[in-house]
Amino acid sequence: MRIYLGGHLNFYHPQKDKWLEVELMQPTPLSVVLNHTNIPLGEVYLVVVNGELVDLDETMVSEESEVKLFPAVGGG
């Protein structure tokens, strides 16, 4: 599966890239995948899987999934 790391989330990619490739053998909760890739769940605000806005805690992903993660944006 592919995970897009929007905003500052690419900081958690080993090479600081925007896309992270993850191999899955079976459908897995997205929260478990993110924990294994060391992406803090508290940093993720919006989650889009295969073009659909989803709830991080209730989403299962598979090898064919394309996930896009975005942090909250703040400014002042």
PyMOL Python script that loads the backbone (N, CA, C, O; Angstrom):
from pymol import cmd

cmd.read_pdbstr("""\
ATOM      1  N   MET A   1       0.836  -1.171   0.000  1.00  0.00           N
ATOM      2  CA  MET A   1       0.000   0.000   0.000  1.00  0.00           C
ATOM      3  C   MET A   1       0.881   1.234   0.000  1.00  0.00           C
ATOM      4  O   MET A   1       2.063   1.188   0.342  1.00  0.00           O
ATOM      5  N   ARG A   2       0.267   2.335  -0.394  1.00  0.00           N
ATOM      6  CA  ARG A   2       0.991   3.615  -0.431  1.00  0.00           C
ATOM      7  C   ARG A   2       0.351   4.572   0.552  1.00  0.00           C
ATOM      8  O   ARG A   2      -0.873   4.648   0.662  1.00  0.00           O
ATOM      9  N   ILE A   3       1.197   5.304   1.267  1.00  0.00           N
ATOM     10  CA  ILE A   3       0.724   6.315   2.212  1.00  0.00           C
ATOM     11  C   ILE A   3       1.353   7.642   1.834  1.00  0.00           C
ATOM     12  O   ILE A   3       2.576   7.764   1.770  1.00  0.00           O
ATOM     13  N   TYR A   4       0.503   8.644   1.581  1.00  0.00           N
ATOM     14  CA  TYR A   4       0.967  10.008   1.319  1.00  0.00           C
ATOM     15  C   TYR A   4       1.047  10.739   2.651  1.00  0.00           C
ATOM     16  O   TYR A   4       0.089  10.730   3.424  1.00  0.00           O
ATOM     17  N   LEU A   5       2.175  11.366   2.919  1.00  0.00           N
ATOM     18  CA  LEU A   5       2.394  12.082   4.168  1.00  0.00           C
ATOM     19  C   LEU A   5       2.341  13.581   3.901  1.00  0.00           C
ATOM     20  O   LEU A   5       3.338  14.192   3.516  1.00  0.00           O
ATOM     21  N   GLY A   6       1.165  14.162   4.110  1.00  0.00           N
ATOM     22  CA  GLY A   6       0.970  15.583   3.849  1.00  0.00           C
ATOM     23  C   GLY A   6       1.553  16.463   4.943  1.00  0.00           C
ATOM     24  O   GLY A   6       1.787  16.011   6.064  1.00  0.00           O
ATOM     25  N   GLY A   7       1.784  17.728   4.600  1.00  0.00           N
ATOM     26  CA  GLY A   7       2.297  18.686   5.577  1.00  0.00           C
ATOM     27  C   GLY A   7       3.626  18.241   6.162  1.00  0.00           C
ATOM     28  O   GLY A   7       4.512  17.783   5.441  1.00  0.00           O
ATOM     29  N   HIS A   8       3.755  18.379   7.468  1.00  0.00           N
ATOM     30  CA  HIS A   8       5.001  18.008   8.146  1.00  0.00           C
ATOM     31  C   HIS A   8       5.113  16.512   8.443  1.00  0.00           C
ATOM     32  O   HIS A   8       6.117  16.073   9.004  1.00  0.00           O
ATOM     33  N   LEU A   9       4.094  15.717   8.075  1.00  0.00           N
ATOM     34  CA  LEU A   9       4.121  14.289   8.398  1.00  0.00           C
ATOM     35  C   LEU A   9       5.257  13.543   7.703  1.00  0.00           C
ATOM     36  O   LEU A   9       5.635  12.456   8.140  1.00  0.00           O
ATOM     37  N   ASN A  10       5.809  14.113   6.623  1.00  0.00           N
ATOM     38  CA  ASN A  10       6.936  13.450   5.969  1.00  0.00           C
ATOM     39  C   ASN A  10       8.166  13.415   6.879  1.00  0.00           C
ATOM     40  O   ASN A  10       9.124  12.699   6.587  1.00  0.00           O
ATOM     41  N   PHE A  11       8.154  14.170   7.968  1.00  0.00           N
ATOM     42  CA  PHE A  11       9.226  14.104   8.963  1.00  0.00           C
ATOM     43  C   PHE A  11       9.386  12.686   9.504  1.00  0.00           C
ATOM     44  O   PHE A  11      10.487  12.289   9.887  1.00  0.00           O
ATOM     45  N   TYR A  12       8.289  11.915   9.539  1.00  0.00           N
ATOM     46  CA  TYR A  12       8.304  10.564  10.100  1.00  0.00           C
ATOM     47  C   TYR A  12       8.717   9.492   9.086  1.00  0.00           C
ATOM     48  O   TYR A  12       8.815   8.318   9.443  1.00  0.00           O
ATOM     49  N   HIS A  13       8.957   9.872   7.848  1.00  0.00           N
ATOM     50  CA  HIS A  13       9.452   8.941   6.821  1.00  0.00           C
ATOM     51  C   HIS A  13      10.969   8.836   6.984  1.00  0.00           C
ATOM     52  O   HIS A  13      11.632   9.855   7.180  1.00  0.00           O
ATOM     53  N   PRO A  14      11.529   7.639   6.910  1.00  0.00           N
ATOM     54  CA  PRO A  14      12.986   7.502   7.090  1.00  0.00           C
ATOM     55  C   PRO A  14      13.812   8.393   6.168  1.00  0.00           C
ATOM     56  O   PRO A  14      14.865   8.879   6.579  1.00  0.00           O
ATOM     57  N   GLN A  15      13.366   8.623   4.934  1.00  0.00           N
ATOM     58  CA  GLN A  15      14.089   9.494   4.001  1.00  0.00           C
ATOM     59  C   GLN A  15      13.411  10.853   3.832  1.00  0.00           C
ATOM     60  O   GLN A  15      13.756  11.611   2.926  1.00  0.00           O
ATOM     61  N   LYS A  16      12.460  11.158   4.690  1.00  0.00           N
ATOM     62  CA  LYS A  16      11.717  12.441   4.651  1.00  0.00           C
ATOM     63  C   LYS A  16      10.965  12.637   3.342  1.00  0.00           C
ATOM     64  O   LYS A  16      10.776  13.771   2.902  1.00  0.00           O
ATOM     65  N   ASP A  17      10.535  11.551   2.717  1.00  0.00           N
ATOM     66  CA  ASP A  17       9.807  11.572   1.458  1.00  0.00           C
ATOM     67  C   ASP A  17       8.321  11.773   1.737  1.00  0.00           C
ATOM     68  O   ASP A  17       7.865  11.563   2.861  1.00  0.00           O
ATOM     69  N   LYS A  18       7.569  12.177   0.726  1.00  0.00           N
ATOM     70  CA  LYS A  18       6.117  12.372   0.871  1.00  0.00           C
ATOM     71  C   LYS A  18       5.335  11.069   0.745  1.00  0.00           C
ATOM     72  O   LYS A  18       4.212  10.993   1.242  1.00  0.00           O
ATOM     73  N   TRP A  19       5.883  10.045   0.103  1.00  0.00           N
ATOM     74  CA  TRP A  19       5.196   8.766  -0.079  1.00  0.00           C
ATOM     75  C   TRP A  19       5.948   7.670   0.667  1.00  0.00           C
ATOM     76  O   TRP A  19       7.176   7.594   0.629  1.00  0.00           O
ATOM     77  N   LEU A  20       5.180   6.829   1.342  1.00  0.00           N
ATOM     78  CA  LEU A  20       5.723   5.699   2.078  1.00  0.00           C
ATOM     79  C   LEU A  20       5.065   4.429   1.558  1.00  0.00           C
ATOM     80  O   LEU A  20       3.839   4.343   1.488  1.00  0.00           O
ATOM     81  N   GLU A  21       5.869   3.455   1.197  1.00  0.00           N
ATOM     82  CA  GLU A  21       5.363   2.166   0.719  1.00  0.00           C
ATOM     83  C   GLU A  21       5.366   1.184   1.886  1.00  0.00           C
ATOM     84  O   GLU A  21       6.366   1.049   2.590  1.00  0.00           O
ATOM     85  N   VAL A  22       4.229   0.491   2.087  1.00  0.00           N
ATOM     86  CA  VAL A  22       4.097  -0.485   3.168  1.00  0.00           C
ATOM     87  C   VAL A  22       3.543  -1.774   2.574  1.00  0.00           C
ATOM     88  O   VAL A  22       2.556  -1.751   1.839  1.00  0.00           O
ATOM     89  N   GLU A  23       4.171  -2.881   2.888  1.00  0.00           N
ATOM     90  CA  GLU A  23       3.702  -4.181   2.408  1.00  0.00           C
ATOM     91  C   GLU A  23       2.771  -4.795   3.448  1.00  0.00           C
ATOM     92  O   GLU A  23       3.126  -4.924   4.619  1.00  0.00           O
ATOM     93  N   LEU A  24       1.583  -5.168   3.004  1.00  0.00           N
ATOM     94  CA  LEU A  24       0.602  -5.808   3.886  1.00  0.00           C
ATOM     95  C   LEU A  24       0.277  -7.196   3.360  1.00  0.00           C
ATOM     96  O   LEU A  24       0.102  -7.381   2.156  1.00  0.00           O
ATOM     97  N   MET A  25       0.197  -8.155   4.241  1.00  0.00           N
ATOM     98  CA  MET A  25      -0.143  -9.521   3.849  1.00  0.00           C
ATOM     99  C   MET A  25      -1.646  -9.781   3.925  1.00  0.00           C
ATOM    100  O   MET A  25      -2.157 -10.696   3.278  1.00  0.00           O
ATOM    101  N   GLN A  26      -2.355  -8.964   4.725  1.00  0.00           N
ATOM    102  CA  GLN A  26      -3.801  -9.137   4.897  1.00  0.00           C
ATOM    103  C   GLN A  26      -4.392  -7.797   5.295  1.00  0.00           C
ATOM    104  O   GLN A  26      -3.652  -6.902   5.702  1.00  0.00           O
ATOM    105  N   PRO A  27      -5.722  -7.631   5.187  1.00  0.00           N
ATOM    106  CA  PRO A  27      -6.342  -6.385   5.644  1.00  0.00           C
ATOM    107  C   PRO A  27      -5.983  -6.121   7.109  1.00  0.00           C
ATOM    108  O   PRO A  27      -6.014  -7.016   7.953  1.00  0.00           O
ATOM    109  N   THR A  28      -5.645  -4.866   7.372  1.00  0.00           N
ATOM    110  CA  THR A  28      -5.131  -4.468   8.681  1.00  0.00           C
ATOM    111  C   THR A  28      -5.741  -3.129   9.062  1.00  0.00           C
ATOM    112  O   THR A  28      -5.955  -2.287   8.190  1.00  0.00           O
ATOM    113  N   PRO A  29      -6.030  -2.905  10.360  1.00  0.00           N
ATOM    114  CA  PRO A  29      -6.494  -1.579  10.782  1.00  0.00           C
ATOM    115  C   PRO A  29      -5.423  -0.529  10.460  1.00  0.00           C
ATOM    116  O   PRO A  29      -4.235  -0.745  10.698  1.00  0.00           O
ATOM    117  N   LEU A  30      -5.860   0.595   9.920  1.00  0.00           N
ATOM    118  CA  LEU A  30      -4.922   1.654   9.565  1.00  0.00           C
ATOM    119  C   LEU A  30      -4.150   2.126  10.788  1.00  0.00           C
ATOM    120  O   LEU A  30      -2.963   2.433  10.678  1.00  0.00           O
ATOM    121  N   SER A  31      -4.784   2.193  11.934  1.00  0.00           N
ATOM    122  CA  SER A  31      -4.092   2.644  13.146  1.00  0.00           C
ATOM    123  C   SER A  31      -2.912   1.725  13.477  1.00  0.00           C
ATOM    124  O   SER A  31      -1.877   2.198  13.948  1.00  0.00           O
ATOM    125  N   VAL A  32      -3.056   0.425  13.236  1.00  0.00           N
ATOM    126  CA  VAL A  32      -1.964  -0.529  13.473  1.00  0.00           C
ATOM    127  C   VAL A  32      -0.829  -0.270  12.486  1.00  0.00           C
ATOM    128  O   VAL A  32       0.341  -0.274  12.869  1.00  0.00           O
ATOM    129  N   VAL A  33      -1.169  -0.045  11.222  1.00  0.00           N
ATOM    130  CA  VAL A  33      -0.147   0.244  10.206  1.00  0.00           C
ATOM    131  C   VAL A  33       0.639   1.486  10.603  1.00  0.00           C
ATOM    132  O   VAL A  33       1.868   1.488  10.534  1.00  0.00           O
ATOM    133  N   LEU A  34      -0.055   2.541  11.018  1.00  0.00           N
ATOM    134  CA  LEU A  34       0.623   3.781  11.375  1.00  0.00           C
ATOM    135  C   LEU A  34       1.491   3.594  12.608  1.00  0.00           C
ATOM    136  O   LEU A  34       2.586   4.152  12.673  1.00  0.00           O
ATOM    137  N   ASN A  35       1.036   2.827  13.581  1.00  0.00           N
ATOM    138  CA  ASN A  35       1.865   2.558  14.752  1.00  0.00           C
ATOM    139  C   ASN A  35       3.150   1.837  14.366  1.00  0.00           C
ATOM    140  O   ASN A  35       4.212   2.128  14.917  1.00  0.00           O
ATOM    141  N   HIS A  36       3.066   0.904  13.428  1.00  0.00           N
ATOM    142  CA  HIS A  36       4.253   0.165  12.988  1.00  0.00           C
ATOM    143  C   HIS A  36       5.204   1.025  12.160  1.00  0.00           C
ATOM    144  O   HIS A  36       6.390   0.713  12.058  1.00  0.00           O
ATOM    145  N   THR A  37       4.698   2.096  11.573  1.00  0.00           N
ATOM    146  CA  THR A  37       5.545   2.981  10.777  1.00  0.00           C
ATOM    147  C   THR A  37       5.993   4.209  11.577  1.00  0.00           C
ATOM    148  O   THR A  37       6.616   5.121  11.033  1.00  0.00           O
ATOM    149  N   ASN A  38       5.668   4.221  12.872  1.00  0.00           N
ATOM    150  CA  ASN A  38       6.072   5.307  13.786  1.00  0.00           C
ATOM    151  C   ASN A  38       5.484   6.662  13.424  1.00  0.00           C
ATOM    152  O   ASN A  38       6.093   7.696  13.701  1.00  0.00           O
ATOM    153  N   ILE A  39       4.304   6.667  12.806  1.00  0.00           N
ATOM    154  CA  ILE A  39       3.591   7.920  12.553  1.00  0.00           C
ATOM    155  C   ILE A  39       2.632   8.133  13.720  1.00  0.00           C
ATOM    156  O   ILE A  39       1.714   7.335  13.910  1.00  0.00           O
ATOM    157  N   PRO A  40       2.826   9.194  14.506  1.00  0.00           N
ATOM    158  CA  PRO A  40       1.978   9.411  15.676  1.00  0.00           C
ATOM    159  C   PRO A  40       0.527   9.682  15.279  1.00  0.00           C
ATOM    160  O   PRO A  40       0.251  10.588  14.493  1.00  0.00           O
ATOM    161  N   LEU A  41      -0.391   8.897  15.826  1.00  0.00           N
ATOM    162  CA  LEU A  41      -1.804   9.057  15.495  1.00  0.00           C
ATOM    163  C   LEU A  41      -2.312  10.445  15.871  1.00  0.00           C
ATOM    164  O   LEU A  41      -3.188  10.984  15.194  1.00  0.00           O
ATOM    165  N   GLY A  42      -1.781  11.025  16.928  1.00  0.00           N
ATOM    166  CA  GLY A  42      -2.192  12.356  17.359  1.00  0.00           C
ATOM    167  C   GLY A  42      -1.821  13.461  16.391  1.00  0.00           C
ATOM    168  O   GLY A  42      -2.377  14.557  16.463  1.00  0.00           O
ATOM    169  N   GLU A  43      -0.895  13.193  15.490  1.00  0.00           N
ATOM    170  CA  GLU A  43      -0.476  14.170  14.484  1.00  0.00           C
ATOM    171  C   GLU A  43      -1.369  14.147  13.246  1.00  0.00           C
ATOM    172  O   GLU A  43      -1.324  15.068  12.432  1.00  0.00           O
ATOM    173  N   VAL A  44      -2.179  13.101  13.101  1.00  0.00           N
ATOM    174  CA  VAL A  44      -3.009  12.932  11.899  1.00  0.00           C
ATOM    175  C   VAL A  44      -4.391  13.517  12.157  1.00  0.00           C
ATOM    176  O   VAL A  44      -5.067  13.145  13.116  1.00  0.00           O
ATOM    177  N   TYR A  45      -4.805  14.445  11.281  1.00  0.00           N
ATOM    178  CA  TYR A  45      -6.096  15.106  11.437  1.00  0.00           C
ATOM    179  C   TYR A  45      -7.109  14.623  10.399  1.00  0.00           C
ATOM    180  O   TYR A  45      -8.259  14.348  10.741  1.00  0.00           O
ATOM    181  N   LEU A  46      -6.695  14.518   9.148  1.00  0.00           N
ATOM    182  CA  LEU A  46      -7.570  14.054   8.064  1.00  0.00           C
ATOM    183  C   LEU A  46      -6.970  12.810   7.420  1.00  0.00           C
ATOM    184  O   LEU A  46      -5.761  12.719   7.208  1.00  0.00           O
ATOM    185  N   VAL A  47      -7.855  11.846   7.113  1.00  0.00           N
ATOM    186  CA  VAL A  47      -7.433  10.607   6.471  1.00  0.00           C
ATOM    187  C   VAL A  47      -8.325  10.356   5.259  1.00  0.00           C
ATOM    188  O   VAL A  47      -9.551  10.372   5.366  1.00  0.00           O
ATOM    189  N   VAL A  48      -7.703  10.126   4.114  1.00  0.00           N
ATOM    190  CA  VAL A  48      -8.419   9.807   2.887  1.00  0.00           C
ATOM    191  C   VAL A  48      -7.889   8.462   2.389  1.00  0.00           C
ATOM    192  O   VAL A  48      -6.687   8.297   2.182  1.00  0.00           O
ATOM    193  N   VAL A  49      -8.794   7.509   2.200  1.00  0.00           N
ATOM    194  CA  VAL A  49      -8.408   6.199   1.685  1.00  0.00           C
ATOM    195  C   VAL A  49      -9.130   5.972   0.372  1.00  0.00           C
ATOM    196  O   VAL A  49     -10.360   5.991   0.316  1.00  0.00           O
ATOM    197  N   ASN A  50      -8.363   5.758  -0.677  1.00  0.00           N
ATOM    198  CA  ASN A  50      -8.904   5.543  -2.025  1.00  0.00           C
ATOM    199  C   ASN A  50      -9.908   6.625  -2.410  1.00  0.00           C
ATOM    200  O   ASN A  50     -10.958   6.339  -2.987  1.00  0.00           O
ATOM    201  N   GLY A  51      -9.569   7.876  -2.079  1.00  0.00           N
ATOM    202  CA  GLY A  51     -10.382   9.021  -2.465  1.00  0.00           C
ATOM    203  C   GLY A  51     -11.562   9.317  -1.559  1.00  0.00           C
ATOM    204  O   GLY A  51     -12.358  10.204  -1.869  1.00  0.00           O
ATOM    205  N   GLU A  52     -11.701   8.604  -0.450  1.00  0.00           N
ATOM    206  CA  GLU A  52     -12.846   8.794   0.452  1.00  0.00           C
ATOM    207  C   GLU A  52     -12.362   9.188   1.846  1.00  0.00           C
ATOM    208  O   GLU A  52     -11.483   8.539   2.413  1.00  0.00           O
ATOM    209  N   LEU A  53     -12.947  10.261   2.395  1.00  0.00           N
ATOM    210  CA  LEU A  53     -12.633  10.701   3.749  1.00  0.00           C
ATOM    211  C   LEU A  53     -13.117   9.646   4.737  1.00  0.00           C
ATOM    212  O   LEU A  53     -14.280   9.243   4.688  1.00  0.00           O
ATOM    213  N   VAL A  54     -12.235   9.191   5.638  1.00  0.00           N
ATOM    214  CA  VAL A  54     -12.569   8.105   6.550  1.00  0.00           C
ATOM    215  C   VAL A  54     -12.157   8.460   7.978  1.00  0.00           C
ATOM    216  O   VAL A  54     -11.438   9.431   8.211  1.00  0.00           O
ATOM    217  N   ASP A  55     -12.630   7.650   8.927  1.00  0.00           N
ATOM    218  CA  ASP A  55     -12.258   7.762  10.326  1.00  0.00           C
ATOM    219  C   ASP A  55     -11.050   6.863  10.574  1.00  0.00           C
ATOM    220  O   ASP A  55     -11.100   5.663  10.306  1.00  0.00           O
ATOM    221  N   LEU A  56      -9.983   7.433  11.076  1.00  0.00           N
ATOM    222  CA  LEU A  56      -8.740   6.693  11.299  1.00  0.00           C
ATOM    223  C   LEU A  56      -8.950   5.460  12.167  1.00  0.00           C
ATOM    224  O   LEU A  56      -8.398   4.399  11.875  1.00  0.00           O
ATOM    225  N   ASP A  57      -9.731   5.582  13.218  1.00  0.00           N
ATOM    226  CA  ASP A  57      -9.900   4.486  14.173  1.00  0.00           C
ATOM    227  C   ASP A  57     -10.761   3.342  13.659  1.00  0.00           C
ATOM    228  O   ASP A  57     -10.753   2.259  14.243  1.00  0.00           O
ATOM    229  N   GLU A  58     -11.505   3.560  12.577  1.00  0.00           N
ATOM    230  CA  GLU A  58     -12.439   2.539  12.098  1.00  0.00           C
ATOM    231  C   GLU A  58     -12.081   1.984  10.722  1.00  0.00           C
ATOM    232  O   GLU A  58     -12.869   1.248  10.128  1.00  0.00           O
ATOM    233  N   THR A  59     -10.908   2.329  10.213  1.00  0.00           N
ATOM    234  CA  THR A  59     -10.577   2.003   8.828  1.00  0.00           C
ATOM    235  C   THR A  59      -9.631   0.811   8.716  1.00  0.00           C
ATOM    236  O   THR A  59      -8.608   0.734   9.397  1.00  0.00           O
ATOM    237  N   MET A  60     -10.002  -0.103   7.843  1.00  0.00           N
ATOM    238  CA  MET A  60      -9.140  -1.230   7.479  1.00  0.00           C
ATOM    239  C   MET A  60      -8.525  -0.908   6.120  1.00  0.00           C
ATOM    240  O   MET A  60      -9.184  -0.341   5.248  1.00  0.00           O
ATOM    241  N   VAL A  61      -7.265  -1.273   5.949  1.00  0.00           N
ATOM    242  CA  VAL A  61      -6.580  -1.066   4.674  1.00  0.00           C
ATOM    243  C   VAL A  61      -6.000  -2.391   4.192  1.00  0.00           C
ATOM    244  O   VAL A  61      -5.811  -3.325   4.971  1.00  0.00           O
ATOM    245  N   SER A  62      -5.720  -2.450   2.887  1.00  0.00           N
ATOM    246  CA  SER A  62      -5.144  -3.654   2.293  1.00  0.00           C
ATOM    247  C   SER A  62      -3.989  -3.245   1.389  1.00  0.00           C
ATOM    248  O   SER A  62      -3.686  -2.060   1.248  1.00  0.00           O
ATOM    249  N   GLU A  63      -3.358  -4.223   0.787  1.00  0.00           N
ATOM    250  CA  GLU A  63      -2.200  -3.987  -0.075  1.00  0.00           C
ATOM    251  C   GLU A  63      -2.522  -3.017  -1.223  1.00  0.00           C
ATOM    252  O   GLU A  63      -1.636  -2.298  -1.683  1.00  0.00           O
ATOM    253  N   GLU A  64      -3.775  -2.989  -1.686  1.00  0.00           N
ATOM    254  CA  GLU A  64      -4.165  -2.132  -2.803  1.00  0.00           C
ATOM    255  C   GLU A  64      -4.551  -0.717  -2.383  1.00  0.00           C
ATOM    256  O   GLU A  64      -4.821   0.115  -3.250  1.00  0.00           O
ATOM    257  N   SER A  65      -4.587  -0.420  -1.109  1.00  0.00           N
ATOM    258  CA  SER A  65      -5.060   0.876  -0.613  1.00  0.00           C
ATOM    259  C   SER A  65      -4.066   1.993  -0.892  1.00  0.00           C
ATOM    260  O   SER A  65      -2.850   1.805  -0.853  1.00  0.00           O
ATOM    261  N   GLU A  66      -4.637   3.175  -1.177  1.00  0.00           N
ATOM    262  CA  GLU A  66      -3.848   4.400  -1.229  1.00  0.00           C
ATOM    263  C   GLU A  66      -4.385   5.311  -0.143  1.00  0.00           C
ATOM    264  O   GLU A  66      -5.547   5.714  -0.176  1.00  0.00           O
ATOM    265  N   VAL A  67      -3.542   5.630   0.811  1.00  0.00           N
ATOM    266  CA  VAL A  67      -3.922   6.411   1.980  1.00  0.00           C
ATOM    267  C   VAL A  67      -3.240   7.766   1.898  1.00  0.00           C
ATOM    268  O   VAL A  67      -2.060   7.860   1.561  1.00  0.00           O
ATOM    269  N   LYS A  68      -3.993   8.812   2.208  1.00  0.00           N
ATOM    270  CA  LYS A  68      -3.422  10.158   2.283  1.00  0.00           C
ATOM    271  C   LYS A  68      -3.698  10.690   3.679  1.00  0.00           C
ATOM    272  O   LYS A  68      -4.840  10.717   4.139  1.00  0.00           O
ATOM    273  N   LEU A  69      -2.623  11.115   4.348  1.00  0.00           N
ATOM    274  CA  LEU A  69      -2.715  11.625   5.716  1.00  0.00           C
ATOM    275  C   LEU A  69      -2.360  13.107   5.733  1.00  0.00           C
ATOM    276  O   LEU A  69      -1.429  13.542   5.056  1.00  0.00           O
ATOM    277  N   PHE A  70      -3.114  13.875   6.515  1.00  0.00           N
ATOM    278  CA  PHE A  70      -2.871  15.297   6.624  1.00  0.00           C
ATOM    279  C   PHE A  70      -2.937  15.725   8.085  1.00  0.00           C
ATOM    280  O   PHE A  70      -3.828  15.292   8.814  1.00  0.00           O
ATOM    281  N   PRO A  71      -2.005  16.570   8.522  1.00  0.00           N
ATOM    282  CA  PRO A  71      -2.050  17.092   9.884  1.00  0.00           C
ATOM    283  C   PRO A  71      -3.009  18.272   9.957  1.00  0.00           C
ATOM    284  O   PRO A  71      -3.437  18.806   8.935  1.00  0.00           O
ATOM    285  N   ALA A  72      -3.339  18.671  11.187  1.00  0.00           N
ATOM    286  CA  ALA A  72      -4.096  19.910  11.372  1.00  0.00           C
ATOM    287  C   ALA A  72      -3.177  21.069  10.967  1.00  0.00           C
ATOM    288  O   ALA A  72      -1.963  21.007  11.165  1.00  0.00           O
ATOM    289  N   VAL A  73      -3.758  22.104  10.410  1.00  0.00           N
ATOM    290  CA  VAL A  73      -2.992  23.257   9.989  1.00  0.00           C
ATOM    291  C   VAL A  73      -3.308  24.405  10.928  1.00  0.00           C
ATOM    292  O   VAL A  73      -4.475  24.705  11.181  1.00  0.00           O
ATOM    293  N   GLY A  74      -2.292  25.035  11.434  1.00  0.00           N
ATOM    294  CA  GLY A  74      -2.502  26.174  12.331  1.00  0.00           C
ATOM    295  C   GLY A  74      -1.687  27.358  11.844  1.00  0.00           C
ATOM    296  O   GLY A  74      -0.760  27.212  11.048  1.00  0.00           O
ATOM    297  N   GLY A  75      -2.034  28.480  12.316  1.00  0.00           N
ATOM    298  CA  GLY A  75      -1.305  29.673  11.934  1.00  0.00           C
ATOM    299  C   GLY A  75      -1.723  30.835  12.817  1.00  0.00           C
ATOM    300  O   GLY A  75      -2.592  30.701  13.678  1.00  0.00           O
ATOM    301  N   GLY A  76      -1.117  31.927  12.596  1.00  0.00           N
ATOM    302  CA  GLY A  76      -1.469  33.020  13.461  1.00  0.00           C
ATOM    303  C   GLY A  76      -1.035  34.294  12.967  1.00  0.00           C
ATOM    304  O   GLY A  76      -1.271  35.318  13.608  1.00  0.00           O
TER     305      GLY A  76
END
""", "prot")
cmd.dss("prot")
cmd.show_as("cartoon", "prot")
cmd.util.cbc("prot")
cmd.orient("prot")
